[in-house]
Amino acid sequence: MKKITMQDVALKAGVSKSTVSQYINNRYEFMGVSTKLRVEEAIKELGYIPNHVAKSLKQKRSGTIGVIVANILHTFSTEIIRAIEDVCERNSCHLFVCNADDQPEKERLYINMLLAKQVDGLIIFPTDGNQEYYKQLKREAFPIVFVDRMIDEPIYPTILLDNVSASKIAIEKLVEKGRNKIGLVSTSIAQKVTPRVERINGYKSALSLNGLTGEADWIVAEERHLIEKNLEALWKMENRPNAFFATNDLALIELLKFVKKNNLAIPEDISIITIDDSPFLEIATTPISVIKQPTFDMGKDAAEMLLRMIGSKKVDEVYEERRYPPVLIERESI
């Protein structure tokens, strides 16, 4: 494939080569907003990698890798990072950690920054919006491992939970405890984040397999700051859940705020089960049942996989995702 140049970007954006250079070097003082947006879109569409970044791909090993998490607030993310760090320490490898805040633009900036620092490879919790850039890096044979989320093509190895099985285990356990009106609480699926979408689909499938009919209103999948408000509206309905499945730790926090605010008793008034464990869940007033991800195995495997790719200097054409089995930890909330 033809190498994309700065001149190609300039032609695509309808600007001069020097304007593209100014954009790449973050010199926006005398650049109009529309010009900046045109250059930004041209770079994104063409998959252009700036020269200083491209050069770093060809350098000798630096003994460093980068990790870009989608949201560092998740316990899942911090545990994965901890496991990666252990592997790096054993292999005399240094680690850079960046938080993309689920923003593709921020993620791309961090990728560029880490490549400019000549990292040997990246572990990325991919956002939705940089697929073409990932493909460009693949064409450069740059080592990357994806964690937790899938993109549209299996161009890099991807490790993630068997999310459908996790939902199935959660629903079956609630049904076993006599709950037949089961709602779901999730953070937003607007960006089609893989685990959130798969867990909701798994929830719907598990309800059907257990002969239950879920109500559309019983699924609360919103930005975090809107979850409690939506739960309040749901609770005012005559037909409301007697149990909730929270699809991640941030959704659970908002659910527990709602429970406390409304003086609800767990599990007498409402049963709760969630995905992702945390130390505070075991010592809560009512310890919360969880579907645990094997985070330390996942982080260890991601790091070892990346180091093998770096060591072999080989990036395969196609990779399959590796799914990890969920583990039920039953406590008093169901």
N, C-alpha and C positions, 0 to 999 in steps of 0.2 A: 504494500500500500504506500502511496506517495506520502512523503514526510510533510506535515503541515508546517508552514513557515509563518513568520511575522507578517510577511508581505501578503500571504493568503488571507490572514485575519484583516489586514488593512483593506484589501479589496472587498471582502465580504461586508465589512462595516461601512465602507465608503469614506474612509478617513486616510490620513497619511500614516506611513510606517512609524514616524516619530511619535504620533499620537498614541499608537498601540504601545510603543515603548514606555511612554509616560504612564499609561494605565498600568502596565505590568509592574512598574517601579513605584506604584502608589502615589504618583504626582498628579493629583486631581485639581489643584488650586485654580487653574485657568481652563478647566475642561467643563463644558456644559453637561447637564444631567442627561440629555438625550444622547449626546456623543458617548458618554460613559456607558450607558445602557446598550448602545449598538455594539460597542467593542466587547462588552461583557457577553452579550448574546452570541457574537461571532466566535469568540473563544470557546464558548460552551458547545455550540453547534459543530464546530470543526474539530473539537477535541485537542486544541493546541496546547502543547507543553512548552513553557518559556525556556529559552536556551540555558539559563543558569540551573534550571531544574533538570532538563534533559541531560546536561553534562554530568550532573550528580549521579544519574543512573549508570554511568559508565565507569565511575571511580572504583577503586579498590575498596574492600570491606572496611567499615568503620567500627564494627563491633557494637552498633546501636540499632535498635528497632523502635518503631513508633506504634502507639496504640491510640486509636481515635474512637472513643465511645460515643454513642448517640445521646445518652443522658446519664451523667455520672451520679445523679441522685438515686438511681436504682441500686438496691443492695446487690442485685445480680451483677451489675457492672463492676462494683468495687471488689466483689469476691473474685470475679474473673481476672481483674487486674492483679490482685494479690497472688493468684496462682501463676500468672504469666511472669511476675517478678521473681518468684521462686526458681522457675526454669532459667530465666536470664542470669540470675546470680550463680547458679551451678555451671553455667556456660560462659561466665565472664563477659556477659553482654549487658550493655546499659539500656535503659528504657526511658522513652519520652511518652508522657500521657497527655492527651488533649480531649476536651469535651466539646462536641459539636452542637449540643443543645437541639438536636433534631433539625438542624438547619443545613441544607445542602451547600449553601454559599460558604458558611463557616467551616464545614468539613473540607471543602475544596481548598480554602486558604491554609488550613492545617496540613493538608497533604502536600501542598507546594512548599510550605515552610519546612516540613520534615524532610522532604526530598532535597531541599537546598542545604540541609544539615547533613546530607549524605547518609541517611539511615539505610540499613541493608534490606529492610523489608517493613511491611506494615500489617498490623492486625486492625481491622476496621469493623465497627458495628454500622453497616452502611445506611445512609439516609436515602430518601427517594428523590433523585434528581441529578446524580453524577454518573449514571450508567455509561455514558459515552466516554467520560474521563477514565473510568475503570478500564474500559476496552482499550483506550490508548495506552495506558500503563501496561496492559497485558501484551500489546504489540511490542512494547519495549522489553518484554520478558522480565518485568519487575515483580518480585515475590510479594504476594498479598494473601492473607487468610481472612475470610469473612466470618463473623460471629453473630448468632442470634437472628439475623435477617437475610433473606434471599433477594437477589436482584433478578432481572428478567432472563438472564442467560447464565448457565453454570460455568463461567469462565475462570473462577477461582474456587479453591476448596472452601466449603461452608459448614460450620458446625452449629447445631441448634437443637433445642428440645423437641421431643415428639409431642407437639402441642395438642394435637387431637386426642392422643391417649391421656394427657394430663386432664383435659376437660372431662373426658369419659370417666376417669377415676373419681373426680370431684363430684360429678352428678350422681354416679352410682352410690357413692358413700352417703350423700344426702338422702337419696331415695331409701337406702337401707335403714336410715334413721327415721323414716316415716314422713319426710318432707316431700310434698307433691306440688308446691307452688314455688318454683325456684327462679329467682331473678339473677341478673348478671350486672356487674359493675366493671367498667373498663375505662382507661384513658382513651383519648380520641383515636379513631381509625381513619381520619381524613387523609393521612399520609400513607395509608395502606401498609402500616408496619406489620411485618410478617407474623410475629407471635400473637399480636392482638387479634388480627383477622382470623388466624387459624384457631385460636381459643374460642372465639365467638362461634365459628362454624362448628367446632367440636362440641360446644355446648348445645347448639340446636340439634345436632345429630344425636347426641346422648339423650336429650329429652325425648326425642322420637323413639329411640330404641327402648326406652323405659316406659313407653306408652303415655307420656305426658305431653300436654300442649302448652307451649310457652306463649305468653302474650308479648306483642311487639313493645308495649310500654314498659315491660319488665327488663328490657335491655337498656342500660344507661351507659353510653359510650361517648364521653364528652371530654373537652379540655378539663384539666384538673380543677380549676376554679369554678367550674359549672356543675360538677358532679353532685355536690350537696344540695344545690338548688333543685336539680332534677329528681333527686331522691325524695325531697320534701313534697314535690308535686305527686310523685308516685304513691307516697304514703297516705295521701288524702283520698285516694281512690278506694272504692268499696272492695274491689277485687285486687288484692295486693299480695306480694310474695310472703312466704313464711321462712324463706332461706335465701341467701345470696352467695354467689360464686364471684369472688374478686379475681380478676385476671392478672394483676400484678400488685406489687407492694404499694405503689403510689395510689392506685385505686382503692386499696384496702384502707389506707390512712383516711381518705375522704369518707369512706363508708363508716369507719369507726367514729369519726367526728359526728356524723349524722346520728349514729346510735346513741352516743353520749348526750348530744343535744336534746334528743327526744326521750331520754331516760328509759331506753329499751333494755331488756335483759337478754343476755346471750347464754344459753340457746333457747330459753323459755319463750321469748317473744320472736326471736329470729335466730336461725342457725347461720353460721358463716364458715366458709372454707376459702382459702386463697392459694395462689401460686407465688412462690418465693418466700423463703424463710428469713427470719431476722431474730436476733437475740431477744428483742422486746416482746415478741409474740409468745414466747414460752413463759414469760413471767408476767404477762398481762393479767388483769383481774380475772378474766376468763381466758385461759391460754387458747390461742387460735390454731385450728387445724390447718395444715398446709400441704400443698403438693410441691415438693422441693426439687429444684433443678440440681444436677450434679455439677455445680459451678466450678469446683476445683479441678475436677477431671476435664471439664470443657476448656478451662483456661490453660491447664497443663498441655492438653493435646494441641490446642491452637498454637502455643508457643513452640512446641517440639516440631509440629508440622511446618511452621514458618522457617525454623532454623534448618530443617532438612532441605527445604527448597533453596535457601540461601547457600547452604553447603554444596549442594549438587549443581548449583547454577542452572537449574532446569525448571521451567514452568510449563506444565503440560497443557495441551490444547483444551481439554474439557475435564471438569471435575464433578463428582456427585456430592450432594450434601451428606453429612454424617449426623444422624439423629441420635439423641441420648434419651434413655428411659427416665420418666419421672418417678419420684418416690413419695408415697403417702406417709405423712407424719400426723397421726390422729391425736388430737387433744380434746379439750372440753367444750369447744364452741359448736359442736354438732351433736 
